[in-house]
Every structure is written in C-alpha cells, then in structure tokens.
Amino acid sequence: MAKVTMIELEIPQGRMAFPVEQADGILRMKFNGGWKLPEDSEWSWTPEKGFEKKAAGKGAKKPTESASTVEE
C-alpha cells in the first residue's frame, strides 16, 4: 500500500485534510470557497513551488502535526 501525505486546509467552518495533489489544486483555484493553510501549519505553499515543509526556527516549538501520512 502506498503512503499518502495529507495536508490540512481550513475554512471558517473548520479544517479538513486532503491529499497533497488535491490540496494544491484547491489552493490554485481562483474561487476556492475560502480554503487556506492554517497559520499553525508545518507547511507553506506558493503557486511557484507548491508545498514545502517549514524549517523550524531556532528555539521554535515543534509545530502541531497538520499533515500526516496514511496508507491506502
């Protein structure tokens, strides 16, 4: 079984995890219903580079787990 990385996105009503490819597609949509990365996400996203893990800064707490790997 392949492992799938999940990215958590949020809207005002709550959060939901999506596979990386789907989360990227949602964030690229001009009208995506307000979905965005949570501020406490360990991921950053830009249209040019897609998703990248944030580097933990000096003395920074480990971010809460916002992306997980699940087996399908």
BELURWO-V519909 format. One record per backbone hydrogen bond with DSSP energy under -1.0 kcal/mol. NH is the residue of the N-H (numbers start at 1). CO is the residue of the C=O. Records with the same first field share a line. If there is no record, write none. Layout:
# BELURWO-V519909
NH = CO + CO
This chain:
# BELURWO-V519909
4 = 70
6 = 68
7 = 18
8 = 66
9 = 16
10 = 36
11 = 14
14 = 11
16 = 9
18 = 7
20 = 5
23 = 19
24 = 20
25 = 21
26 = 22
27 = 23
28 = 24
36 = 10
41 = 38
44 = 52
46 = 50
50 = 46
52 = 44
54 = 42
60 = 57
70 = 4
72 = 2
